Amino acid sequence: MTSKPKVQLAPLPWPELLLYWLLSFGSHLYSFYELHRFSKEHEAGLDREFQLDSGLIQGFKRDAADFEWTLWTKWAKKSLLWTLIGHGVISRFCSIFYPRFRAAVLTVYGFLAASSLLGIKGVTVLLLHLVLSFSVAQLKRPALSWTCNLLLLCTLHIRPLQEIQPNPLTARERLCHSRVSVVARQEPITSLSTHWTLQERGWYDSEEEYYLLLFSVAVGSLRLISFSLEHCWGPSVRNGTLQLCWLFSYAFYHPFFYNGPIVTYKDYVEQMQRPAEESDRHKFGFRYLLLRSGRILMWWCIAEYMIHVMYMHSIQSNETYLEILPPWALGGLALALVQFFFVKYLVLFGVPSMLATLDQLVPPHLPLCVSIMYSFTGMWRHFDKGLYRWLLRYIYVPLGGSHHGVRYKMLSTALAFGFVCLWHGGHDYLQYWALMNWLGVLVETGLKALFGSALVYSFFERHFSAATRRRCAAFLSAFSTAMLILSNLVFLGGIHVGRIFWKRVFLQGWSTVAPPMLAFLYCFAQVGLEWTSHPS
């Protein structure tokens, strides 16, 4: 939760760097191959237990146990892809012929698109949240706005609203494989303590439609908090109607509506109000659209290929399979889970970011590859940059951050992670995940301060070369990366997955599995250090 430091690294001999790259790449491929072998050997059992889908390619099965990927691919084919294409066409038409009315037209289109998917009741819930948040924000008291929006977020835990949720047994099986969010990025915020179904309550015909509303409310809550705090901090505005219209536009901007990425209210309004400019973006819009669409299609193909040849989401749901996985396949499972999560969000963030760029907005950069993440702080900075900036602006900095001493920094970081945990649902495994990330950030920050102190730094500078100091940093980063992967496994698979990995790697395999794993993670860290020292 701190600002990004300047990276200054000593160069290493090119044969050494080449060795790190080969070992990193080779370990990925071999561990994936071992996981593929295990998946095929136990395909029949996995199919009986989890009902693998028919593959897109003849002769292959498809692991559909990742709820989030299954949900969005289904709705993309059904309607979302077509409404996003419609947004792009209408936006381009307005930019050319009616640029003054572009924001208004996109707002109306976004509202109609949301209404067609969520229905009148679903949109009414969103409008009620919007009106209440806007009304409280007029009092210009940040604490009151925070209280209001947190209460609105917590309404998803109130019994009457819980009673429109799906059967808990089915939902839990699917939810344990998803994110959202935040990091999302982002498991639905829900309590699973009721046996009522959506069909019985008459809101929706399927549980997937309810989850669309759930995602929309969760992501929309970040937008409402952003507006409320910006309004409280800014000067008084006389034209409240115009401000309400901009909030409406911000809340129902179609590309960001369901899943983000997150853009603050201030940035959105400033960028939408900029006059159209004759720039390369206009001249080469078609070329940009073609190239970016090709990249998104490539990422989608990679994600689909992974769940066709490795059944990692189904395997992680069965403790027996986790216990009998060979060591290399166990490592492949960990890498496959986090890599699929990364590729998935390249697709889920890539499509809306492409459309937002064509609308002259500046969306957050897409996630950085998790295999070159070697620290907790780096993961938070570079995976979901929109959420990271949101947390900095509205929680970390207002609470003191790093400018008021260690205690304020610890408190600010803790509350930021606490909010993320609450936003994702506040379940027990999310509490463990948030705690692990908080401790990881604190330890990394403490070590950085220690080695950056004048006494320790001068000692290392006198006795060790710059290249050796870099190798020491990579060695420490290997341990940080191991804990980072463990925390992500808890987030993606639950406490049972993290517990089994901890037992098999660090307790039972402390002398056989852990040392080579840390050696490969050292190579990953060196590759990550080299990559971040030459940012694009």
N, C-alpha and C positions, 0 to 999 in steps of 0.2 A: 504494500500500500504506500510505497514511497516513490518519489520521482526517479526516473531512469538515470542511472549514473553513466558517465562517459566510460566507454570500454577501451582500455589501453592494454594490449597484450603483446608479449614478446613473440616474435616469429619462431617457429620450430623448423628444423630441417625438413625438406619436402619428402624424403623417404619415410620419416617418422609420421608425418601427416597422412601420407598415402596409406601407411599401415593401419592407422586409426580408421580411415574411411573404409578400407577393405574389411577389417574386422567388424565394424559396425554394420555394414551392408550385408556381409556374409552371415553374421549371427542372426539378422532379421530373416533372411531367406531360409536358413537351415531350421530355425525354430518354427517358422511358418510351415515348412515342409513336414516337420515332425507332428505339428498340430493337425495338418491335413491328413496325414497317415492315421492318426488316432481317430479323427472324425470319420474317415471312411471305414475303419475297422469296427466302429461302434455305431454305424449309420442306422442299422436296423433297430437297435435299442433306443437310440435318440428319436427315431421316427415313431416308434410305438408310444414313447412317453410324451413327446412334444409335437408330434404331427408335423413333420417337415413338409413344406410346400413343394409342389412340382417346380422344377427349375425352369428358368427361361431358356436354357439350353438342354436339348434332349440328352438324357442319361445322367443329369445332375439333379440333386435335391437342393432346396433353398431354405436356409435357416431364417424363419420369420419371427423369431422370439424377441427381437428388439422392437418394443412397442412403438417407440417414437418414429423409427424409420418406416415401419409398416403403416402407421397412421398417416404420415405425410405423403408417402408414395401413393397410397390409396386415394387420398383426397386430391393429390395433384392430378391423377388421371381422371378423377370424377369431375372436378370443377376448379380447383385452385389454379392449376396451370392456365386454364382458359381465362379466368378472371384477371390473372397477372398479365397475360398477353393483351387482354382488353385494356388494362391500365396503360400499358406501354403505347398502344395504338392511339388511345384518346389523348394521352399526354403529348405525343408527338404532333398530333393534329392541332391541339390547342397552342402548342409552342409556335407553330408556323402561322396559324390564321388568327388566333385569339389569345395572344400571350397574357393580356391583362386579366383574363378570366380563368387562367390555367389552374390556379390554386383552388378556386371555387368549384370548378368542374371536377377536379380530382377528389375534392372532399365529398361531393355528392356521389360520385362513382364509388368511392370507398365505403360510404354508408350503405348504398344499395347492395354492394357486393357482400358486406357483412350481414345485412338483413337476409339475403338470399340463402346464406349458409347457416346462420345462427337462429333465424326466425325472429318473430316479433318479441317473444319472451326473452330470448337471449340478448337481443339488442337493448331491450328495456332495462335489463340488469346493468349493462354497460352505461347507458344514458343516466341511470339513477346514480351510479358511482360518479360519473362526470359532473353532474349538477351539484351533488353534495360537496365534492372536492372543490369545485369552483366557488361555491358559496362560502365555504369556510376560509378559502384563500383570500377572500375580500377583506377579512379582518386583519390580514397582514401580520399574523403571529405564527412564526415557523413551528413552534412547539405544538400549537393547536392544529396546524395543518398536518404535521406528522401524526398526531394522535388520530385525527379523522381518517387519514389514508391507511394507517395500520389497522384501525377498526374495520374499515371496508375490506382490507385484505383478509382479516380474520373472520369475516362473515362466511367464508367458505368452510369454517369449522362449526358453524351454528347448526343445531339439530335439524330445523326445518329444511335448510338447504342441503344438508347431508342426505336427506331422505329422497332426493332426486338422483342420487348417484347410483352407479351400476352395482351389480352383485360383487361383494368384496373379494370373494375367492377368485373369480375370474380377473378382476381388476388388479389384485395384488400380484398375481402371476405375471401380468403384463407390465405393471408399473416397475417391478423390480429390475427391469432391463433398460429403463429409460433415463434420460436426463432432462431437463429443459433449462433448460433452461438454461443459466447462467448462466453459463456458464452456462451456461445453458445451456449449458443450457438446458434443460430445466424440467424436472419431473413435476407433474401436476401437483398443486397444493390441495391436498384432499385428505380427509379422514375416512377410513374404510370400515366403519363400525356399524353399518346398516345393511339390511338385506333387501331394501327396496330396489326396484329396477326402474329405468327410465320409461320403459313401456307402460309400467303400472301407473306412473305419475303423468304420463301423456305429454311430456315436454318434447322428447325426441324419439325417433324410431330406432335408433341404435346408440350404443354407448360411445362410439367414436364421435358422434355429433356433440355429445356432452363435453368430451375432452377438448374439442375445438373451442367451446365457450370457456372452459377452464384455462386453457393456454391464453386466450384473449384477455381474460380478466387479470391473469398473473402478469403478463407483459404490459397490459394497460395500466396496472397499478404503478409501475415505474414511470410511465409517462405522466400520470396524474401527480405523483410526488414531484417530478421535475418541474411541471408547470407551477404547482403550489409554492415551492420554495423560490423559484425565479420571480414569481409575483411578489412574494413577501420581501425579498431582498431588493427589488427594483423600485423605481419611483412610482408614485401614484399615477394611475391611468384613468382619465375621465371617461373615455369611451369603453365602457364595460362590454357592450354588445360586440364590438369589433374584437375584443380580447377573447370573448366566448367563442366567436367564430374561428379564431385561430386555434384555440384549444380543441375545438371540434375537428378542425382540419388535421391537427397533430395527432389526435387520438384515433382517427379513422383513416390515416394514410395507409392505403391498401398494402403496399409491399412490406411494411414493417408491422402490420396489424397483428398477425397471429404469433409470430415467433421472433421478432426483432430482425436485425440487430438493433441495439438501443442507441438512439440519438437524443440529446437533451432538447428540451423545448426551446431554449435560447438559440441553439445552433439551427434547429429546424426552421424557425421563423426567419432568422437572418438570411439563411440560404434560399428559402422560398421567395423572399422579398427582393432578392438581387435581380436587377434588370438582365434580360437576356443579352448575351454577348456573342458576337461572331468569333468563335474560337475553334480550335481544332476539334473540340468535342462535338460541335455541330457539323463541321465539314466531314468528319470521319466517324459519325455516329453509327453508320451501318457497319463499318469495319470493326469498330469496338464491339458492337453487338454480336457480330459473327464470331470474333475471336473469343470473347468471354463466354458465349453460349457453347462453343466447342470445348472450352476448359471445364465448364460445369458438366457437360455430357461426359467428359473423360473422368471426372471425379465420381459421377454417378456409376459409371461402368466399373470403376475400381471398387466402390462400395459393394455393388452387386456381386462382383467376382469374389470378394472376400467371404460373403455369406453363402456363396455356392461351394467353395472349396474348403472352408473352415466353419464348423458349427459352434463358434465360440460362445454365443449367447445361450444356446441350449446346454452346452457343457457346463457353463458356470452356474447353472440353476440346479445342478445335481451334485451333491457333496461326494457321492461315491465316485463319480468320474474325476472330480478334483483330487481325490485322494490317490487314484491309480494312474494319473497322468505321468508319463515319464518326465524327467527333469527338463529336457529340451522342449518338450511339448507344453509343459507348465509355463516356461518362459515365453513360448510362442503365444500361449493364451493371454498372458498379461499384455504382451506387445500388441496382439491382434485387437484386444478390447479397446485399448487407448487409441490405436491407429484408426480403427473403424469410427470411433467417436469423433476423431479429428476430420476424417474424410466426410463423414455425415454432415458436419457443420460447414464444411466447405460448400456443400450443395445447398443446405438450408439457409445459410447466410449469403451464398454466392448469387442466387437468383434475385432476392430483394435488393442486394447491394448493386447489382448491375442495373436494375430499373431505376433505383434512386440516383445513380450516377448520370443516367440519361435525363433525369429530371433536374440536373444541376445541383443535386445535394452531394454532400461529402460524407458517405457512410464510413464507419470504422473499417480499418484494414481487416482482411480475413485472417482466421487463426494461423499461427505459425506451427509448423510440423512439431508434433509432440516428441519425436525422437531426438530433437536437438534442444529440448527443454532440460536444463540441468539444475533448476532451482524452483522453489515454491514462488518466489517473487517474480521470476521470469514467466512462469505459467500464468499467473494472474495478469501480468502486463500484456502478454502476447496472444493469449487464446481468445478470450472474449473482450476485445479492447473497448467496445461500447459499454459493457457492464463495468469494466475497470474504471473508466473515466467517470461513469455515473457514481460509483461508490466513492471515488476521490472527491468529487465536487459536492456531493450532498451528505456524506457521512464523515469521511476521514478528515478532510480539511476543516469543516465547521467545528469539529470536536477538538481541534488542536493539532492533530497530525504529528509531524516531526518537529514542529516549531516551538513546542512548550514542554520539552523534556521527555524522558523515557516513559513516565507513567501515563502521560496523555497519549503517547504513541501506542502503548500497549492497549489502553482503553479504546482508542479510536479504531485500531485494527480489530480488536475483539468485537466491537459493536458492528463493524462492517461485515465480518464473517457471521455474526449472529443474525444480521438481517438477511444475508444470503441463505442461511439455513432456514429461517422462517419462511422466506419467499418460496423456497423449494418444497416446503411442507412441514419442516420441523420434526421429521421422523427420527427415530433413534440412530439409524445409520448415518443420517445427515448431520446429527450432532457430533458423532465421532469424526466424520469427515471434516467438519468445520474446525473442531478442536485440533485435529492433526495439522491442518493448514495454518491455523493461528500459531501453533507452537513452531512449525517449520519456518514461518516467516520471522518469528522472533529469534530463533536460533541463528538463522542466516544473517539477520541484521546485527545480532550480537557479535558473531564471528567477524563480520565485515568491519565493525567498529574496533574490535580487538586488533585485527591485523592491520588496520589503517592507523592505529595510534602511533605516535612518533617513536616510542621506545621499541615496540615490536617491529614496526616497519624498518627502522634503521638497522635492527639486528639482522633481519632477513636480507636486507639490501647489501650488508657487508659480507655475509657468509654464503649467500646463494645467488646464482646468476638469475637473470630475468626469465630464461627458459625453465629453470628449475622451479622458480616461484610459480610459473604457470602450471607446471606438472603437479605441484602441491595443491594448487587451487582445483585442478581437475580431480585429484584424488579425493578431496573433501566433497566435491560436487557429486562424486559417484554415490556416496552415502546419502546425500540429499536427494538424488534422483531415485534411489531405491525407496525411500520413504514417500517421495512424491508419487511414484507408481503405486505403492501400497494404498495411499489415500485415495487415488483415483479408482482403484479396484473396489474400495469400500463404497465410493460414490456410485459406480456403475453397476456393481453386483450385490452390494449389501455387506453386512458385517460378517456373514459366514464365509464369503469369498476372501475377505481380508484376513480373517482368522486362519483359514487353511493355508494361505500363502505364507503368512508369518510363521506358522508351525513348520511347514515343509522346507522353507528356505533358511530361516534363521535359527530354528530350534533343532529340528532333526537333521537339517543339511548344513549346519554351521561350518563343517569342515570339508564338505564335498560340493554342495550346491552354491553356497554364498560366495566363496572366493572367486570362482570363475564368473559368476554373475556380476560381482563388483568390478572385475577386470574389464568385462565388456561395457559396463556402465561408465567406467573410466574412459573408454574409447568414445562412447556416446558424448560424454562431457567435453572431450577435446574437440570433437566435431562441432558441438554446439558453441563452444568458445570461439572457434575459428569462424563459424558462420556469423555470429553476432558481432564479431570484431570487424566484419566487412558487410555492414547492412546495405541492402539494395535501396 
